[in-house]
Amino acid sequence: MSASTVAVIIVAAGSGTRLGHTEPKAFVPLAGRTMLAVAVDAALGMQETPHLVLVVPDGRVDETRATLAPVAEVSGAPLDVVAGGASRQESVARGLALLPRLVDTVLVHDAARPLTPPLVFDEVVQAVRARGHGIVPALDVVDTIKRVDADHRVIQTVDRSTLAAVQTPQGFPREVLDRAYAAAVTEFTDDAAVVASIGLPVDTVPGDARGFKITVPADLRRAEAMVRERSEPGSTGHEQPRRAAGGAPGAAPRVGTGVDVHAFSEDPTTPLWVAGLEWPGERGLAGHSDGDAASHAVVDALLAAVGLGDLGAVFGTDDPALAGAHGAVLLTRARALVEEAGYRIGNVSVQVIGNRPKLAPRRAEAEATLSAALGAPVSVSATTTDALGFTGRGEGVAALATAIVVPM
């Protein structure tokens, strides 16, 4: 009998029409394998071995079981394969029906997001168990969003600060998902919506840029390039960073330092963001993104630790996609770069230098926010310069950060 208390249902029953393939999407080749096989690898990379349920097109059940059962067996993961239904919702319901009673946490993942790192699966599981309700990985929306009419005319600009781009795996306590699916009477686009439809809460954790959904041929080409370059240490391709010197197994931990400075904005409507938090009622900092000096210093430290340069060199200082982007976006991207370079983040320390905001009352909140974005402990402190220099005169905020990364 399975001893796994966490299950991952991978939904792989969709068509590949928009990819220009005759095969179902999850069976489209990706770097010599199938999209589904790559997605299974990610699930099997979790810290806790999951009970895997693969929901595939009718007619592909036996083929899938024969191909992937040996892969799951090597990891000691129980595996079930079932034919999907007429909709995604019905497919998930069929997967749920196969789970043993021992399972208390369920993740639902789209095979069309095959490059989602195992760390995201782990963080979703941990958050579900810590908070006791639904959890979805999400990225801040960095593009300007417009509402348009049927003729494609712009009607209004949508406030993106209240928006998030949601990914998978989406995780839930088993009984919550069972109850939501039993009560569902309409079709929803994801599992979080099914759960929310019965009035239950769903929270977010930071997503990962690598968890993008493969929908059109350009997405598939991007994924192919990422898989190829991931398997070629020393690659200097643009899509993924090269492995930094010292990234070989057995290499020593590395340390990086980062510094960032932002002046206060002349615009009184600019919000203040520091250490991943908004500070209502405080004068904001000027910058192309949100001016979060603490988050930016941490990004600099992480990039320096793996020898990839600094924030300006890697992300640029005028990228329109990052206009107004919050620090969490850059932190998530920096984390992905560190991991692609063959390292994981050990811990980070950042000190904020300035008269305002008063960090002490929200220090724990800032540490939790930054730690969640990086998947590693972050300590936050603050100091002043006793009225000396530009920070002492109240002209801006500075931050110093130190990061330790260790080989994977």
N, C-alpha and C positions, 0 to 999 in steps of 0.2 A: 504494500500500500504506500502511496505517496506520503512523504513527510513534509512536503512543501506547504507553508502557510500563506505564501504569496503566489498569485497566478498572473500570467501575462496572456491576454487574448490578443492575437495578432490578426487583424481583419485584412484579408487578402482576396476578397471575392469580387473586386471591382474590375471593370473593363479597362483596356488600354487604348481606347479609341483615339483620344487626344494625343497620345504618344506616337500615333502612326503605326502601331503594331497590331497584328492579328491576335497575338496572345493576350490573355488577361494581364492586367498591369503588373501584378506581383510576380508574374512569370517572364516578364521582359528581361533580357540579359543585362546584367550590370557587372562590367569588368570580369567577364567570363563565368559569372554565376547568375543566379536570378536575384531580383530585388528582394524577394521573400527570404532567400537564404542569407543575404546580408543583414536583413532586419532580425532574423533569428540569432545571428552571431551577437548582435548588440544585446538582446535579451539574456542570452546565456553568459554575457560578461558581467551580469549583476553580482553583487556581493553575496546575496542569498539566492541559491538556486531556485528558479521558479518552476511552477507547473505550467507548461506551455500548452496553449490551445490555438491551433491554426485553423482559421475559417477560410476555406478556399472554394473556388467554383465547383459546382457539381461536375463530376467527371475527372477532377484533378485530385481527389482524395487519396486514392491508392498510390498514385505517382508521388505525391507530396510525402506521404508516410514512408515510402520506400527510400526516398532521397534524404529526408531530414531526420528520420528516427535514429540512424547511426550517429549523427551529429549531436543530437540531444542526449543519447546514451553515454557518450564520452563525458559529458558534463554532469551526468547523473540526474538530468531533468526529466520528469514524467512528461509524456507527449500525447496529446489527443489531436486528431485531425477530423474536421467535420465540414460538410457542405454548407455553404452560405445560403441565405434566404434571398428574397426579392429586393430587400433594402438593407442598408448598412445596419439599421436598428434590429432587424430580424436576424441578421448574421450574428450580431453581438449576443442577442438573446439565446441563440443556439449554442454559442460558446459557453455562456454562463451555465446553461443546463447541464454541461458535462463536468462541472467542477465538483470535487469531493467536499464534504462538509468541513474538513480540516482547514481549508483555505479561508482566511479572514480578510485578506487584502487583495483587491483585483485591479490590475492595470489593463487598460484597453489601448492598443497601439495600432497605428496604420502602417501596413507594409510599405506604403508609398513614402514613408519617412525613414528609409533604411539606414541612414547615416547618423541617426540620433545616438549620442554616446551612452554607454552603460551607466555613467555617472548620473545622467538625468533620471533614468529608471530608479536608481538607488535613492535619489533625493525625493522623488515623488512618494516612494514607499515610506521613507522616514517621516515625511510631512503628514501623510495620511494617518500614520500611527500616532504621531505626536498631537495632531489637531482633532482627529476623530471624525473628519468629514472629507468631502471631495477636494482633490488637488489637481490643478492643471498647470503644465509649464507654459509660460507666456513671455513674449518679447515686447518691449516698448515699440510703439509705432513711430518710426522716424520720418516717414514721408508725410507731406501735407495731404490731407484727405478732403476731397470735395464730394458734396452731394449733387448728383446730376439728375435731370429729368429723362423722359423717354427719348428725347431728341439729342441727348448727350450735352445739353447746355448746363453749365454750372449754376446751381441754385444757391449753395452756401458752402462755406468752409467749416468743416467739423472740428471741434476741439479735440485734438489727438491726445491731450493729457489724460483723458478719461478712457482711452482705447488701449487695447492690448491684442497682439497677434497670438492666438492660442495654438499650441502644438499638441502632440501626443508623445509619450503615453499619458493618459489621464487616469488617475488613481482614485479608488473609493473603498471604504469599508465594504466588505462583501454584502452585509445585510442592507446597506443603503442602496447599492446598485440593484440587488434583487428586488427590493421594494419599489424602486423607481421604474424598473422595466415592467413589473407586474401591473403598475398603475398607468403606464403610458397608453394614450389613446390617439395621439397624433405623431407624425414623423418629425424628428429633430435632426439637426446636422451634426451634433456630437453628443457624447455621453454626459458632459457637464450640463447641457441643456435638458436632457432627460431628467437628471437629478434635480436641477433647479425647478423643473415644472411641478414638482410636488412640494416645493417650498423649502428644500434643504440647501444649506450653504455650500459654496464651492470657493476655494481660495486659489491663489496662484503662487508658483515658485518661479524663479528665473529659468527661462528656456535656454536653448542653445542654437546658434545660427546654423549649425550643421544639421539640425532637425528639420530642414526645409522639406516641403512636399514636392515630390516629382509628379508633375502634371503634364507638361508639354516637352517636346524634344529638347529645348534648350536646358531644361532642368536635368534631363537625363545626361546630356553632355557634361554639364557641370558636375554631376555626381560621378560620372566616369573619370573625369580629371582628378577629382578629390581622392577616389579610391586608388588610382594609379600613383599619384604623388605621395599618398600616405604610405605606400609600400616601397617607396624609393628614397631611402635616407640620402641626404645630400642634394635632393632636388631643389632647384631654385625657381620653380614655377610660381607664378603670381597667385594662383588660387589657394595654395597652402604654403606656409613658411618652410624653409629648409630646416632640417634638424640642426640645432645649435651644436657647436663643438662641445664635447663632453657629455652628449646625450646618450652615449652608449651604455648598455647595462653595466652596473657596478661603478658608474661615475659618481663623483662626490656631489653633494648638494651645492647649489649656487645661490648667491645673494645679489640682489639688485637694489639700487636706491633711486628714488624719484623725487622731483621737486616741481611744484606748480604754483603759479601766482595769478590772481585775477583782481582787477580793480573793481570797485563798486560802480554799478551802472548809473549813467545820468538819467535813465528812464525810470521814473518812480513806480511804474507798473511792472517792472521786471521782478519776477519772484526770486527768492533766495533759495538755492539748493546747495547744501554742504553735507558731505558724508552720506550721500544717498537719500537725504531727507529734505523735504520742503519746510521752510521756516516762515510761516505766515506772519505778516506784520513787519518783517525785516527787509531792509534794502537789498536788492538783488545784485549779483555780480555780473559783469559784462563778459561776454564770450560767445564764440560761434555756436557752441552747444549750450549747456545750462550753466557753465561757469563753475561747476563743482570742483574746486581746487583739490579737495581731499581725494575724491575718486580719480581725478586725473593724475595726481601724484602716485597713487597706487598703480594705475595702468603703466606709468613710466617705469616704476620699480619692477613690475613683472616683466615688461619687455626687455629691460636692461639685464635682468637675471638670466634670460635665455639668449641674450645676444642678438635681439631683433631690432635694436634701435630704440627710438622713443615715440611718444604718442604722435607728435607732428609728422615724423617720418613715415609711420605705419598707417595712420588714419588721415593725415593731412589736416590742414587748419581751415579749409573752406569747402569741404565736401558737402554739397547740398543735402545729401541723404542724412547727414548728422546735424543739420541745423536744428538747434533746440533740443538735441537728444540728451536724455538724462544720463547721469554717470553709470547707472546700471547697464545701459546698452554697451558702453565702452568696456566696462568691467567684464561683461559676458563675452564680448569679442576677444578681449585680452586673455581671458581664461582659455578660450578655444585655441588661441595661438600658442599658449604655453603647453597645452596638452599635445597639440600637433607637433610641437618641437621635441616631444619625448619626455616631458616633465609633468609633474602635478604640483599644485601649490601646497606648500607646507604650512606657512603662516605669514601674516602680514601685520605690520604696525604702521599707523599713520598718525602724525601729530598736526593739528590745525593751529595756525598762528594768527591771532587777530583779536581785536577787542570784542567783536560780535560775529556770530551769535554766541550766546552762552551755552556751551555744549554740555556741561555737566548734567543738567536735568534729563537730557535725551541720549546720553552716551550709550547706554545699553541698547536702546533702539537703533542707534547708528551702527553699533557693532553687529547686531543681528541682521540688519539690512545688507551690510557689506559682506558679511560672512555667507549669507544665503546666495548672493550673486557669485561669489568665488568658490563656494563649496569648501571653504577652509576657514580656520579661525582668523579673525581680524580684530586687533585691539586699536582703540581710538582714544587719543588724548588731546588736550588743548593747552595752550599757553598764550601769554601776551608778551610784548617786548617792552613793557614798562614805559609806554609813551614814546619809545624810540623808533625811528624809521617810518616807512609808509604805513605799516600795519599799526604801529603805535599812534599814528595820526588819524587812524580810521579811514584810510584811503582804499583799503582792500584787504584781502585774506591770502595767506600763503599756507602751504602744506608740505610736509616732508614725509616720505614713506620708505619703508624697508620691507623687502619681500624675500622669502626663502622658498626656493623650488627644489624638488628632489626628483631624481630620475624615476620614471615609471618602471 
